[in-house]
Amino acid sequence: MKWLGLILLALLIVYLFAALLLYIKQRDLLYFPSVPVVHSYKTMILTNQGEQISITITNPGRDKALIYWGGNGEAVAAGAAIFEKELPDYSTYLVDYRGYGRSTGTPTEAGILSDALVLYDRIKGQHHSISLFGRSLGSGVACFVAAEREVDRLVLITPYDSVESIARDRYPFFPLSLMIKDKYDSLRSVPHIKAKTIMLIAENDTMIPKRHAYHLAAQFPKDQIIVHEIHGCHHNNIAETEAYHSILKEFFNER
């Protein structure tokens, strides 16, 4: 019995150490800041809470605007040419999160969501309408802003229901509801979203298993959301498919 007690004590110590390590390092597992991208597009610097947020702009001066929030390791300026070409009627604002690209600071949910609202409010008077585009991590930001502000269209690419829900799949033995700092709970935002919404899901997504996207989609009224599962692709190459581009073009061009 003495040995059993010692074994249980050792297992408890290992468990507590692992929980502490997960708590301390959780943001390193969520955010992978990108390096600056050299480009010739117009850049806007947004000042908020003492931080300088770098935003790349394509097709400036259009009546319609689109704000883009990317994945957790994405250099958003690298995709500027695609938005410039495929959405010529939209001024697109591609946001580098805090600590990403040339933006200062450290990424946290509170800071990123604050920056998102400040950006929306800053450009609102310059455009007749504003649409939102969130990919992966950015889908949680887009859902939050769509719930807080008036939005024309909402695009969600490989989205999730909440970061906590995904984390439970990977770390099922820890009390994550007490541990997670940045939850990006899109489920809480959905009841307040009024924008017409489209969701694109990768069939073979292992980074964000597609059940999380379908769980989120199920919270929308059926007449408010369009859901497409794109076959033969995974989380990181969905944008390389022909279906991805044709579906989005149709969504943005329909009246």
Sequence and secondary structure as in RCSB ss.txt:
>XXXX:A:sequence
MKWLGLILLALLIVYLFAALLLYIKQRDLLYFPSVPVVHSYKTMILTNQGEQISITITNPGRDKALIYWGGNGEA
VAAGAAIFEKELPDYSTYLVDYRGYGRSTGTPTEAGILSDALVLYDRIKGQHHSISLFGRSLGSGVACFVAAERE
VDRLVLITPYDSVESIARDRYPFFPLSLMIKDKYDSLRSVPHIKAKTIMLIAENDTMIPKRHAYHLAAQFPKDQI
IVHEIHGCHHNNIAETEAYHSILKEFFNER
>XXXX:A:secstr
 HHHHHHHHHHHHHHHHHHHHHHHHHHHHH          SEEEEEEETTEEEEEEEESTT SEEEEEE  TT  
GGGGHHHHHHH TTEEEEEE  TTSTT  S   HHHHHHHHHHHHHHHGGG SEEEEEEETHHHHHHHHHHHHS 
 SEEEEES  S HHHHHHHH TTS HHHH S    HHHHGGG  SEEEEEEETT TTTTHHHHHHHHTTS TTTE
EEEEETT  TTTGGGSHHHHHHHHHHHH  
